[in-house]
Amino acid sequence: MVSCDKKGKTNYYFPVLKQTEYAWDETENLLSKIYKGSVKNLVAALYENKKLSGEDVSDLKKMFDLE
């Protein structure tokens, strides 16, 4: 998302949101529209469509290992 300042005949464009804020907003929109707000449904879809590598699965298991 950008905004614009006009100075004479020149337009100066600049970001309104930081890239990380924009990415988070878009992620939330994707989750709510496509996966009913469920991260589990997103990960399941990635896994079922073979978009997660074995290394990805291993990293996710380590990330969520609370023991």
ZAKOL-206764 format. One record per atom (N, C-alpha, C): atom name; x, y, z. Coordinates in nm, 3 decimals, always signed. Example, Ala and Ser with C-alpha at 12.3 -4.5 7.8 and 13.67 -1.06 7.14 Angstrom:
 name      px      py      pz
    N  +1.319  -0.569  +0.780
   CA  +1.230  -0.450  +0.780
    C  +1.320  -0.330  +0.780
    N  +1.285  -0.225  +0.708
   CA  +1.367  -0.106  +0.714
    C  +1.290  +0.003  +0.787
end
This chain:
 name      px      py      pz
    N  +0.085  -0.116  +0.000
   CA  +0.000  +0.000  +0.000
    C  +0.090  +0.123  +0.000
    N  +0.063  +0.215  -0.091
   CA  +0.145  +0.335  -0.103
    C  +0.059  +0.460  -0.098
    N  +0.126  +0.570  -0.069
   CA  +0.063  +0.701  -0.073
    C  +0.149  +0.788  -0.164
    N  +0.097  +0.905  -0.197
   CA  +0.167  +0.989  -0.293
    C  +0.166  +1.135  -0.248
    N  +0.280  +1.200  -0.261
   CA  +0.291  +1.345  -0.243
    C  +0.324  +1.403  -0.379
    N  +0.248  +1.502  -0.419
   CA  +0.273  +1.566  -0.547
    C  +0.347  +1.696  -0.522
    N  +0.462  +1.710  -0.587
   CA  +0.541  +1.833  -0.578
    C  +0.567  +1.881  -0.720
    N  +0.494  +1.985  -0.759
   CA  +0.505  +2.031  -0.897
    C  +0.448  +1.925  -0.989
    N  +0.527  +1.886  -1.087
   CA  +0.484  +1.783  -1.183
    C  +0.532  +1.644  -1.143
    N  +0.594  +1.635  -1.027
   CA  +0.652  +1.507  -0.985
    C  +0.569  +1.446  -0.872
    N  +0.544  +1.318  -0.883
   CA  +0.477  +1.243  -0.777
    C  +0.581  +1.164  -0.699
    N  +0.575  +1.174  -0.567
   CA  +0.664  +1.099  -0.480
    C  +0.582  +0.994  -0.406
    N  +0.612  +0.869  -0.432
   CA  +0.538  +0.759  -0.370
    C  +0.617  +0.703  -0.252
    N  +0.544  +0.665  -0.148
   CA  +0.608  +0.610  -0.030
    C  +0.515  +0.509  +0.036
    N  +0.572  +0.410  +0.103
   CA  +0.488  +0.307  +0.166
    C  +0.413  +0.362  +0.286
    N  +0.290  +0.315  +0.302
   CA  +0.209  +0.353  +0.417
    C  +0.227  +0.250  +0.529
    N  +0.246  +0.124  +0.490
   CA  +0.267  +0.015  +0.584
    C  +0.407  -0.042  +0.566
    N  +0.463  -0.093  +0.674
   CA  +0.587  -0.168  +0.662
    C  +0.556  -0.299  +0.590
    N  +0.655  -0.355  +0.523
   CA  +0.634  -0.480  +0.450
    C  +0.585  -0.591  +0.541
    N  +0.637  -0.598  +0.662
   CA  +0.595  -0.704  +0.755
    C  +0.449  -0.686  +0.796
    N  +0.405  -0.561  +0.815
   CA  +0.264  -0.536  +0.848
    C  +0.173  -0.576  +0.733
    N  +0.214  -0.541  +0.610
   CA  +0.136  -0.576  +0.492
    C  +0.127  -0.728  +0.478
    N  +0.239  -0.796  +0.494
   CA  +0.242  -0.941  +0.481
    C  +0.150  -1.006  +0.585
    N  +0.153  -0.956  +0.708
   CA  +0.067  -1.011  +0.813
    C  -0.080  -0.989  +0.780
    N  -0.115  -0.868  +0.734
   CA  -0.254  -0.838  +0.695
    C  -0.301  -0.931  +0.584
    N  -0.217  -0.953  +0.486
   CA  -0.254  -1.041  +0.375
    C  -0.266  -1.186  +0.420
    N  -0.180  -1.228  +0.511
   CA  -0.188  -1.363  +0.565
    C  -0.320  -1.383  +0.639
    N  -0.357  -1.287  +0.721
   CA  -0.484  -1.295  +0.793
    C  -0.602  -1.299  +0.696
    N  -0.596  -1.219  +0.590
   CA  -0.703  -1.220  +0.489
    C  -0.712  -1.357  +0.421
    N  -0.599  -1.414  +0.384
   CA  -0.597  -1.547  +0.322
    C  -0.657  -1.651  +0.416
    N  -0.612  -1.649  +0.540
   CA  -0.664  -1.745  +0.637
    C  -0.815  -1.732  +0.654
    N  -0.863  -1.610  +0.667
   CA  -1.007  -1.593  +0.693
    C  -1.091  -1.626  +0.570
    N  -1.046  -1.589  +0.452
   CA  -1.125  -1.610  +0.330
    C  -1.121  -1.753  +0.279
    N  -1.004  -1.814  +0.282
   CA  -0.986  -1.945  +0.220
    C  -0.992  -2.059  +0.321
    N  -0.938  -2.037  +0.440
   CA  -0.923  -2.146  +0.537
    C  -1.005  -2.126  +0.665
    N  -1.107  -2.042  +0.657
   CA  -1.198  -2.019  +0.770
    C  -1.124  -1.980  +0.898
    N  -1.014  -1.907  +0.882
   CA  -0.938  -1.860  +0.996
    C  -0.849  -1.964  +1.061
    N  -0.837  -2.081  +0.998
   CA  -0.764  -2.192  +1.060
    C  -0.626  -2.211  +0.999
    N  -0.524  -2.193  +1.082
   CA  -0.387  -2.222  +1.039
    C  -0.373  -2.372  +1.011
    N  -0.439  -2.453  +1.092
   CA  -0.436  -2.598  +1.073
    C  -0.485  -2.635  +0.933
    N  -0.593  -2.574  +0.887
   CA  -0.645  -2.603  +0.753
    C  -0.547  -2.562  +0.645
    N  -0.478  -2.450  +0.664
   CA  -0.377  -2.405  +0.568
    C  -0.262  -2.506  +0.561
    N  -0.210  -2.545  +0.676
   CA  -0.098  -2.640  +0.679
    C  -0.141  -2.774  +0.621
    N  -0.263  -2.818  +0.652
   CA  -0.313  -2.944  +0.597
    C  -0.321  -2.937  +0.445
    N  -0.367  -2.825  +0.391
   CA  -0.375  -2.809  +0.246
    C  -0.236  -2.812  +0.182
    N  -0.140  -2.747  +0.247
   CA  -0.002  -2.748  +0.195
    C  +0.054  -2.890  +0.197
    N  +0.029  -2.961  +0.304
   CA  +0.079  -3.098  +0.318
    C  +0.013  -3.190  +0.214
    N  -0.119  -3.183  +0.202
   CA  -0.191  -3.270  +0.110
    C  -0.152  -3.246  -0.036
    N  -0.113  -3.124  -0.067
   CA  -0.073  -3.090  -0.204
    C  +0.077  -3.097  -0.224
    N  +0.144  -3.161  -0.128
   CA  +0.289  -3.185  -0.135
    C  +0.370  -3.056  -0.152
    N  +0.326  -2.951  -0.084
   CA  +0.398  -2.824  -0.087
    C  +0.491  -2.808  +0.032
    N  +0.485  -2.904  +0.127
   CA  +0.576  -2.904  +0.242
    C  +0.678  -3.014  +0.221
    N  +0.803  -2.978  +0.232
   CA  +0.910  -3.078  +0.221
    C  +0.920  -3.154  +0.353
    N  +0.993  -3.264  +0.350
   CA  +1.019  -3.339  +0.473
    C  +1.087  -3.251  +0.576
    N  +1.176  -3.166  +0.529
   CA  +1.246  -3.074  +0.619
    C  +1.148  -2.974  +0.681
    N  +1.053  -2.925  +0.600
   CA  +0.950  -2.833  +0.653
    C  +0.871  -2.901  +0.765
    N  +0.829  -3.024  +0.741
   CA  +0.751  -3.098  +0.841
    C  +0.833  -3.117  +0.967
    N  +0.959  -3.154  +0.951
   CA  +1.048  -3.173  +1.065
    C  +1.064  -3.044  +1.145
    N  +1.085  -2.933  +1.074
   CA  +1.100  -2.803  +1.141
    C  +0.973  -2.764  +1.216
    N  +0.857  -2.790  +1.155
   CA  +0.730  -2.759  +1.222
    C  +0.712  -2.844  +1.347
    N  +0.748  -2.971  +1.337
   CA  +0.739  -3.059  +1.455
    C  +0.826  -3.005  +1.567
    N  +0.949  -2.965  +1.536
   CA  +1.039  -2.910  +1.637
    C  +0.983  -2.781  +1.695
    N  +0.926  -2.698  +1.609
   CA  +0.872  -2.570  +1.653
    C  +0.761  -2.588  +1.755
    N  +0.679  -2.692  +1.736
   CA  +0.564  -2.711  +1.821
    C  +0.584  -2.816  +1.929
    N  +0.704  -2.870  +1.939
   CA  +0.733  -2.969  +2.043
    C  +0.746  -2.896  +2.175
    N  +0.647  -2.914  +2.260
   CA  +0.644  -2.841  +2.386
    C  +0.693  -2.924  +2.503
    N  +0.741  -3.044  +2.478
   CA  +0.786  -3.131  +2.586
    C  +0.932  -3.104  +2.620
end
